[in-house]
Amino acid sequence: MDREIFQDYTGNGLKAAPTFSATEMQRRLTAIRTYMVSENIDAALFTSYHNINYYADFLFCSFGRRYGLVVDHTTATSISAGIDGGQPWRRTFGNNVTYTDWNKDNYFNAVDKLAGKANRVGIEFDHVNIELLRQLEAFFPEMEFVDISKPAMRLRMIKSAEEIAHITQMTRIADLGGAACAEAARVGVSEREVALHSTATMVREIAKTWPQGELLDTWTWFQSGLNTDGAHNPVTSRTIEAGDILSLNCFPMVAGYYVALERTLFAEHVSDAHLRMWEVNCRVHDRGKELLVPGARCSDIAKELNEIYASENLLQYRSFGYGHSFGVLSHYYGREAGLELREDCDTVLESGMVISMEPMITIPDHLPGAGGYREHDILVISDENNQGNHNITAFPYGPKHLILK
C-alpha cells in the first residue's frame, strides 16, 4: 500500500513565541542571501543544529533522522520528520515541510520539493558526511554542491543587539547557577547533589525569564579532586573532602544558545602549592580580559598569555585555548571555530563579537598543587566608551571569594 510522502502540520496550534523579532530573523536571512547572490548560489540546504537554529529559530531532535532548512532567495523552509508532529512548524521562522517514514528517500523528496530546480546549492562541508553527500549527488545528479559553512560561520560571529541581550540574560542565569554550586558544595556532599541543585536553580530561572520557551539541555558539571583535571569531565558521586580543589561549570541553554560560568574553588582550606597555581591562573585570566579589544588578533593574545605561564614554568600544563566565541553552540553540536583564542587562529576581534576568557592549567596528580584550574568570563567586544569590551559575567573568582568554609 502506498503511503503519503508528506504530512501537513501547518496550523496545528498557534506559532510559538519567537526567541527573536521578525526583524532580527530577516536580518540573518538577508545576510546569507546577499552572500548567495555574490556566489551565484540558488539555494542553501542547511543540515546542522546550529545553522538551522540560527536561521529558523528551530532546534531539532535528530534521533537518527535527517533534518534541514532550505533557504532560497525568497523563502526559508525547515524539513522535519513526522514523529515531531507540529512542533517544528510552530517553532520555525518561515515555512515547514514534514516528511514521513514510509519510504527511505522521503527526506530527499522534501529537498527536491524545495530546491529541486536549483543548479548551484550551498551545503555545509563541515557537517555533511560522506553518506549524505553521496545520497545528495545520486538524487540530484545535475546539481553542483558548494561549501557554505564557513561564510555562514563568519556571519554568525558578529552578534546583533538582540543576540547580545539574550546572551547577557543567560549569563546572569549562569551566575545564579554558580551561586547555587557554592551554596551546596560542602565537605561530605557529592558532586551529583551539587550539580543537581545548580541545574534546578538555572532551569527555574529560565522558565521565569522565558515562560513560553522550551526547557532543554541546561546542565552543570561540578568536579572535585582528581576529577577537575579535564574541563568536560562528567559528574560523579564522589563526595567532597576537606582541602579538595573544586570546579564549577554552569551551562544554561536557551533556544540553542549556550553560555558558561567556570570557577576554581577549594573546600575549607587551600595548600600553599595549590594557592600558587590558582593565583597564577587568575593573573592570566585578568590579563587576558584586558587584551580582548577590537583590533587584537586571537593568536597574538594566546602568545602573550603563554608568556605569563612560561615565566612561572607552567606553560606545559596548559590544556586548551584561552577562549572561544559564544552564541548558537552546544556540547553536542558545532561552534564558531573561526573565533578561538589559539596560536593557530589569526582572526582579528571586532565590535559585536562575544568571546570568553578561560585559561586553564592541569597539574598532574603526583605533583604539589595537583588538579585543574580554570576561570571563565564572557565578554562583549565593543568600541563604546573606548573600553574595548564589556564583561557580562559578574560571579566572583579567586582566593578571596571561593575558599568555601
Buried (B, 14 or more C-beta within 10 A) or exposed (E): EEEEBBBEBEEEEEEBEBBBEEEBBBEBBEBBBEBBEEEEBBBBBBBBBBBBBBBBBBBBBEEEBBBBBBBBEEEBBBBBBBEBBBBBBBBBBBBBBBBBEEBEBBBBBBBEBBBBEBEBBBBBEEBBEEEBEEBBEEBBEEBEBBBBBEBBBBBBBBBBEBBBEBBBBBBBBBBBBBBBBBEBBBEEBBBBBBBBBBBBBBBEBBEEBBEEBBEEBBBBBBBBBBBBBBBEBEBBEBBBEEBBBBBBBBBBBBBBBBBBBBBBBBBBEBBEEBBBBBBBBBBBBBBBBEBBBBEBBBBBBBEBBBEBBEEBEBBEBBBBBBBBBBBBBBEEBBBBBBBBBBBEBEBEBBBBBBBBBBBBBBBEEEEEBBBBBBBBBBBBBBBEEEEBBBBBBEBEBBBEEBBBE
